[in-house]
Amino acid sequence: MRALELFKIERPLWAAREWADALSRFDDTQRRLAVEVASDNGWFDRAVFALKGPQEQRLYKLRFPLHHDDSIRREAARNALDPAWIAAEIRAESIFNPSARSPANAMGLMQVLPATGASVAKRIGLSGYGGAASLYDPDTNIAIGSAYLRQLMDKYNGQPYVTIAAYNAGPTPTARWQSQRPDFDPDFWIETISYKETREYVARVLAFSVIYDWRLNGDAATLSERMVGKIDTRRKPFTCPSVPVVTSGSR
C-alpha cells in the first residue's frame, strides 16, 4: 500500500524501495498477485521487474500492457503507421508510464525530447500544445511521438528498422551506419549496429511489435515482414499459452 501511494504521488524511487522491501517477504503467489495489483493501478513496470522464471515470463498480458489504445489506433491511422509498432515503442521507452522522464530529459510515454516536441507540434499544428509539460499528457505525447515516427519513416524511405534505430540513436550515427552498409539485408544491418544499446533496442521494439500485433488484432505479421514495413501479408493467427495461476492450495 505504501509503495502504491508513493507511486501515485510520483515518488518512483521511494515507491520502488517500498516495493522491494515488501516483495522480499512474499512467496510466489503473493508476488504474482502484487504484480497484478500494481498493473491494475497503472504501475505496469512491476511486471517487467518482478515476474521470474519461464512460466511467469509467459504472462504476456502483464508483461506487455496495453493502455491508451484508442489514442494509439487514432494516431496510427492519422500517420499511416502500424499501431502495434507505436505500442511497442511505448513499451520499450516507458513501459506505459506517462510520467516517465529520462536523464536526457526525454519525457512521457514515447520519451519525447522537449525540442523535438515543440518542433513536431508546430509542424503538425497541434492545438493546445503548452510546452514541455504537455508531453506528460498521454494523448499529446502519442500524437507527437507518432508524428515524429512518420517524419523519420519518410526520411528513411519507409524502412522501419532504420527508423527505430534513428529514434533511439539520432540521425547522425544512423546516417553513418547507412553509408557504411548500404546494401546489407535488414537483419544483418541491425546486428552490425555499432551501438550495443541501439542494436538491442531495434531488436526489442521489433519483437515487442509482434506481441502487440497479437494483443491488438489476435494475429500478427511475421518479424521478417515487419522489418521492412509489410504488415498486411502473411499474417499468422496464434494463441499464447495460458499460465495457471498459482494458489496457496495448489502449491
DRENDO-1510 file (C-alpha; in Angstrom, 1 decimal, always signed):
<recs>
REC; n; res; u; v; w
REC; 1; MET; +0.0; +0.0; +0.0 .
REC; 2; ARG; +2.8; +2.4; +0.8 .
REC; 3; ALA; +4.5; +1.6; -2.5 .
REC; 4; LEU; +1.4; +2.2; -4.5 .
REC; 5; GLU; +0.7; +5.5; -2.7 .
REC; 6; LEU; +4.2; +6.7; -3.3 .
REC; 7; PHE; +3.9; +5.7; -7.0 .
REC; 8; LYS; +0.7; +7.7; -7.3 .
REC; 9; ILE; +2.3; +10.9; -6.0 .
REC; 10; GLU; +5.2; +10.4; -8.4 .
REC; 11; ARG; +8.0; +9.3; -6.0 .
REC; 12; PRO; +9.2; +6.4; -8.1 .
REC; 13; LEU; +12.5; +5.7; -6.2 .
REC; 14; TRP; +10.8; +5.6; -2.9 .
REC; 15; ALA; +8.0; +3.5; -4.3 .
REC; 16; ALA; +10.4; +1.0; -5.7 .
REC; 17; ARG; +12.2; +0.7; -2.4 .
REC; 18; GLU; +8.9; +0.0; -0.5 .
REC; 19; TRP; +8.0; -2.5; -3.2 .
REC; 20; ALA; +11.3; -4.3; -3.0 .
REC; 21; ASP; +11.0; -4.4; +0.8 .
REC; 22; ALA; +7.5; -5.9; +0.6 .
REC; 23; LEU; +8.4; -8.5; -2.1 .
REC; 24; SER; +11.4; -9.7; +0.0 .
REC; 25; ARG; +8.8; -11.2; +2.4 .
REC; 26; PHE; +6.4; -12.5; -0.3 .
REC; 27; ASP; +6.0; -16.0; -1.6 .
REC; 28; ASP; +5.5; -16.7; -5.3 .
REC; 29; THR; +1.7; -16.4; -5.1 .
REC; 30; GLN; +1.8; -13.1; -3.2 .
REC; 31; ARG; +4.4; -11.7; -5.6 .
REC; 32; ARG; +2.4; -12.5; -8.7 .
REC; 33; LEU; -0.8; -11.1; -7.1 .
REC; 34; ALA; +1.2; -7.9; -6.2 .
REC; 35; VAL; +2.2; -7.5; -9.8 .
REC; 36; GLU; -1.5; -7.8; -10.8 .
REC; 37; VAL; -2.5; -5.2; -8.3 .
REC; 38; ALA; +0.3; -2.8; -9.4 .
REC; 39; SER; -0.8; -3.2; -13.1 .
REC; 40; ASP; -4.4; -2.5; -12.1 .
REC; 41; ASN; -3.2; +0.7; -10.6 .
REC; 42; GLY; -1.2; +1.7; -13.7 .
REC; 43; TRP; +2.2; +0.7; -12.3 .
REC; 44; PHE; +3.0; -1.5; -15.3 .
REC; 45; ASP; +6.8; -1.9; -15.0 .
REC; 46; ARG; +6.4; -4.1; -11.9 .
REC; 47; ALA; +5.6; -7.0; -14.2 .
REC; 48; VAL; +8.8; -6.5; -16.0 .
REC; 49; PHE; +10.9; -6.3; -12.9 .
REC; 50; ALA; +9.1; -8.8; -10.6 .
REC; 51; LEU; +8.0; -11.7; -12.8 .
REC; 52; LYS; +10.5; -14.5; -12.8 .
REC; 53; GLY; +11.2; -17.8; -14.5 .
REC; 54; PRO; +9.9; -19.2; -17.8 .
REC; 55; GLN; +6.3; -19.8; -16.6 .
REC; 56; GLU; +5.8; -16.2; -15.4 .
REC; 57; GLN; +7.6; -14.8; -18.4 .
REC; 58; ARG; +4.6; -16.2; -20.4 .
REC; 59; LEU; +2.2; -13.9; -18.6 .
REC; 60; TYR; +2.2; -11.7; -21.7 .
REC; 61; LYS; -0.7; -9.5; -20.8 .
REC; 62; LEU; +1.0; -8.4; -17.6 .
REC; 63; ARG; +4.5; -8.1; -19.2 .
REC; 64; PHE; +3.1; -6.2; -22.3 .
REC; 65; PRO; +0.4; -3.9; -21.0 .
REC; 66; LEU; -1.9; -2.1; -23.5 .
REC; 67; HIS; -3.2; +1.3; -22.4 .
REC; 68; HIS; -4.4; +4.4; -24.3 .
REC; 69; ASP; -5.1; +2.0; -27.2 .
REC; 70; ASP; -7.8; +4.4; -28.6 .
REC; 71; SER; -5.1; +7.1; -28.9 .
REC; 72; ILE; -2.6; +4.6; -30.4 .
REC; 73; ARG; -5.1; +3.5; -33.0 .
REC; 74; ARG; -6.1; +7.0; -33.9 .
REC; 75; GLU; -2.6; +8.4; -34.3 .
REC; 76; ALA; -1.5; +5.2; -36.2 .
REC; 77; ALA; -4.3; +5.8; -38.7 .
REC; 78; ARG; -3.5; +9.5; -38.9 .
REC; 79; ASN; +0.2; +8.9; -39.7 .
REC; 80; ALA; -0.3; +5.7; -41.7 .
REC; 81; LEU; +1.7; +3.6; -39.1 .
REC; 82; ASP; +1.2; +0.2; -37.6 .
REC; 83; PRO; -0.5; +0.7; -34.2 .
REC; 84; ALA; +1.4; -2.4; -32.8 .
REC; 85; TRP; +4.7; -0.5; -33.6 .
REC; 86; ILE; +3.6; +2.6; -31.7 .
REC; 87; ALA; +2.6; +0.4; -28.7 .
REC; 88; ALA; +6.0; -1.4; -28.9 .
REC; 89; GLU; +7.8; +1.9; -28.9 .
REC; 90; ILE; +5.9; +3.0; -25.8 .
REC; 91; ARG; +6.6; -0.4; -24.1 .
REC; 92; ALA; +10.3; +0.0; -24.9 .
REC; 93; GLU; +10.5; +3.7; -23.9 .
REC; 94; SER; +8.5; +4.0; -20.8 .
REC; 95; ILE; +6.5; +0.7; -20.1 .
REC; 96; PHE; +3.4; +2.9; -20.4 .
REC; 97; ASN; +4.3; +5.3; -17.7 .
REC; 98; PRO; +3.1; +8.8; -18.8 .
REC; 99; SER; +5.2; +10.5; -16.1 .
REC; 100; ALA; +8.5; +8.9; -17.2 .
REC; 101; ARG; +11.5; +11.2; -17.6 .
REC; 102; SER; +14.9; +10.1; -18.7 .
REC; 103; PRO; +18.3; +11.5; -17.5 .
REC; 104; ALA; +18.5; +13.2; -21.0 .
REC; 105; ASN; +15.1; +14.9; -20.3 .
REC; 106; ALA; +13.1; +12.8; -22.7 .
REC; 107; MET; +9.5; +12.9; -21.4 .
REC; 108; GLY; +6.3; +10.9; -21.3 .
REC; 109; LEU; +5.1; +7.7; -22.9 .
REC; 110; MET; +7.2; +7.9; -26.0 .
REC; 111; GLN; +10.1; +9.7; -24.3 .
REC; 112; VAL; +10.0; +12.8; -26.5 .
REC; 113; LEU; +12.6; +15.5; -26.0 .
REC; 114; PRO; +11.2; +19.0; -25.4 .
REC; 115; ALA; +12.9; +20.4; -28.5 .
REC; 116; THR; +11.5; +17.6; -30.7 .
REC; 117; GLY; +8.1; +18.0; -29.1 .
REC; 118; ALA; +8.0; +21.7; -29.9 .
REC; 119; SER; +9.2; +21.2; -33.4 .
REC; 120; VAL; +6.8; +18.4; -34.2 .
REC; 121; ALA; +3.8; +20.1; -32.5 .
REC; 122; LYS; +4.4; +23.2; -34.6 .
REC; 123; ARG; +4.8; +21.2; -37.8 .
REC; 124; ILE; +1.5; +19.3; -37.4 .
REC; 125; GLY; -0.3; +22.3; -36.0 .
REC; 126; LEU; -1.2; +20.6; -32.7 .
REC; 127; SER; -3.6; +22.8; -30.9 .
REC; 128; GLY; -3.3; +23.2; -27.2 .
REC; 129; TYR; +0.4; +22.3; -27.0 .
REC; 130; GLY; +1.6; +24.2; -24.0 .
REC; 131; GLY; +5.3; +23.4; -23.9 .
REC; 132; ALA; +7.3; +20.6; -22.4 .
REC; 133; ALA; +4.8; +19.9; -19.6 .
REC; 134; SER; +2.3; +18.9; -22.3 .
REC; 135; LEU; +4.4; +15.9; -23.1 .
REC; 136; TYR; +3.2; +14.3; -19.9 .
REC; 137; ASP; -0.3; +14.2; -21.3 .
REC; 138; PRO; -0.7; +10.8; -22.9 .
REC; 139; ASP; -2.8; +11.9; -25.9 .
REC; 140; THR; -0.4; +14.8; -26.7 .
REC; 141; ASN; +2.7; +12.6; -26.3 .
REC; 142; ILE; +1.3; +9.8; -28.5 .
REC; 143; ALA; +0.3; +12.4; -31.1 .
REC; 144; ILE; +3.8; +13.9; -31.2 .
REC; 145; GLY; +5.7; +10.7; -30.9 .
REC; 146; SER; +3.7; +9.1; -33.7 .
REC; 147; ALA; +4.1; +12.1; -36.0 .
REC; 148; TYR; +7.8; +12.0; -35.3 .
REC; 149; LEU; +8.0; +8.3; -36.3 .
REC; 150; ARG; +6.2; +9.2; -39.5 .
REC; 151; GLN; +8.7; +12.0; -40.1 .
REC; 152; LEU; +11.6; +9.6; -39.7 .
REC; 153; MET; +9.9; +6.9; -41.8 .
REC; 154; ASP; +9.7; +9.4; -44.7 .
REC; 155; LYS; +13.3; +10.4; -44.2 .
REC; 156; TYR; +14.4; +6.7; -44.3 .
REC; 157; ASN; +12.4; +5.6; -47.3 .
REC; 158; GLY; +9.8; +3.8; -45.3 .
REC; 159; GLN; +12.2; +1.3; -43.6 .
REC; 160; PRO; +11.0; +0.7; -40.0 .
REC; 161; TYR; +14.3; -0.9; -38.8 .
REC; 162; VAL; +16.3; +2.2; -39.8 .
REC; 163; THR; +13.6; +4.5; -38.3 .
REC; 164; ILE; +13.7; +2.6; -35.0 .
REC; 165; ALA; +17.5; +3.0; -34.9 .
REC; 166; ALA; +17.2; +6.7; -35.6 .
REC; 167; TYR; +14.5; +7.1; -32.9 .
REC; 168; ASN; +16.9; +5.7; -30.4 .
REC; 169; ALA; +20.4; +7.0; -31.5 .
REC; 170; GLY; +19.6; +10.0; -33.6 .
REC; 171; PRO; +20.2; +10.9; -37.2 .
REC; 172; THR; +24.0; +11.3; -37.2 .
REC; 173; PRO; +25.0; +7.8; -36.3 .
REC; 174; THR; +22.1; +6.4; -38.3 .
REC; 175; ALA; +23.5; +8.2; -41.4 .
REC; 176; ARG; +26.9; +6.7; -40.7 .
REC; 177; TRP; +25.5; +3.2; -40.4 .
REC; 178; GLN; +23.6; +3.6; -43.7 .
REC; 179; SER; +26.7; +4.9; -45.5 .
REC; 180; GLN; +28.8; +2.1; -44.2 .
REC; 181; ARG; +26.4; -0.8; -45.1 .
REC; 182; PRO; +24.0; +0.5; -47.7 .
REC; 183; ASP; +23.3; -3.0; -49.2 .
REC; 184; PHE; +23.0; -5.1; -46.1 .
REC; 185; ASP; +19.9; -7.1; -45.6 .
REC; 186; PRO; +17.8; -5.7; -42.7 .
REC; 187; ASP; +18.7; -8.4; -40.2 .
REC; 188; PHE; +22.4; -8.1; -40.9 .
REC; 189; TRP; +22.2; -4.3; -40.8 .
REC; 190; ILE; +20.6; -4.5; -37.3 .
REC; 191; GLU; +23.1; -7.0; -36.0 .
REC; 192; THR; +26.0; -4.8; -37.1 .
REC; 193; ILE; +24.9; -1.6; -35.5 .
REC; 194; SER; +27.9; -0.4; -33.6 .
REC; 195; TYR; +26.0; +0.9; -30.5 .
REC; 196; LYS; +25.0; -2.0; -28.4 .
REC; 197; GLU; +22.1; -0.1; -26.8 .
REC; 198; THR; +20.6; +0.8; -30.2 .
REC; 199; ARG; +21.3; -2.7; -31.7 .
REC; 200; GLU; +19.3; -4.3; -28.8 .
REC; 201; TYR; +16.7; -1.5; -28.9 .
REC; 202; VAL; +15.9; -2.2; -32.5 .
REC; 203; ALA; +15.6; -5.9; -32.0 .
REC; 204; ARG; +13.5; -5.4; -28.9 .
REC; 205; VAL; +11.0; -3.0; -30.5 .
REC; 206; LEU; +10.5; -5.3; -33.5 .
REC; 207; ALA; +9.9; -8.3; -31.2 .
REC; 208; PHE; +7.5; -6.3; -29.0 .
REC; 209; SER; +5.6; -5.2; -32.1 .
REC; 210; VAL; +4.8; -8.8; -32.9 .
REC; 211; ILE; +3.3; -9.3; -29.4 .
REC; 212; TYR; +1.3; -6.1; -29.6 .
REC; 213; ASP; +0.1; -7.1; -33.0 .
REC; 214; TRP; -1.3; -10.2; -31.3 .
REC; 215; ARG; -2.7; -8.1; -28.4 .
REC; 216; LEU; -4.5; -5.7; -30.8 .
REC; 217; ASN; -5.6; -8.0; -33.5 .
REC; 218; GLY; -5.4; -11.6; -32.4 .
REC; 219; ASP; -2.8; -12.4; -35.1 .
REC; 220; ALA; +0.5; -11.0; -36.3 .
REC; 221; ALA; +2.6; -10.2; -39.2 .
REC; 222; THR; +5.9; -12.1; -39.3 .
REC; 223; LEU; +9.0; -10.5; -38.0 .
REC; 224; SER; +10.8; -10.6; -41.4 .
REC; 225; GLU; +7.8; -8.7; -42.9 .
REC; 226; ARG; +7.7; -6.2; -40.1 .
REC; 227; MET; +11.3; -5.2; -40.5 .
REC; 228; VAL; +10.6; -3.8; -44.0 .
REC; 229; GLY; +7.2; -2.4; -43.2 .
REC; 230; LYS; +4.9; -5.1; -44.5 .
REC; 231; ILE; +2.1; -5.8; -42.1 .
REC; 232; ASP; -0.8; -6.8; -44.4 .
REC; 233; THR; +0.6; -10.0; -45.7 .
REC; 234; ARG; +1.5; -13.4; -44.2 .
REC; 235; ARG; -0.3; -12.7; -41.0 .
REC; 236; LYS; -0.4; -15.7; -38.7 .
REC; 237; PRO; -3.0; -16.5; -36.1 .
REC; 238; PHE; -1.7; -17.9; -32.9 .
REC; 239; THR; -2.6; -18.4; -29.3 .
REC; 240; CYS; -0.2; -17.7; -26.5 .
REC; 241; PRO; -0.4; -20.5; -23.9 .
REC; 242; SER; -2.1; -19.5; -20.6 .
REC; 243; VAL; -0.2; -20.0; -17.4 .
REC; 244; PRO; -2.3; -21.4; -14.5 .
REC; 245; VAL; -2.5; -19.0; -11.6 .
REC; 246; VAL; -0.7; -20.5; -8.5 .
REC; 247; THR; -2.9; -20.6; -5.4 .
REC; 248; SER; -2.0; -21.5; -1.9 .
REC; 249; GLY; -4.0; -24.7; -2.2 .
REC; 250; SER; -2.1; -25.9; -5.3 .
REC; 251; ARG; +1.5; -25.1; -4.3 .
</recs>
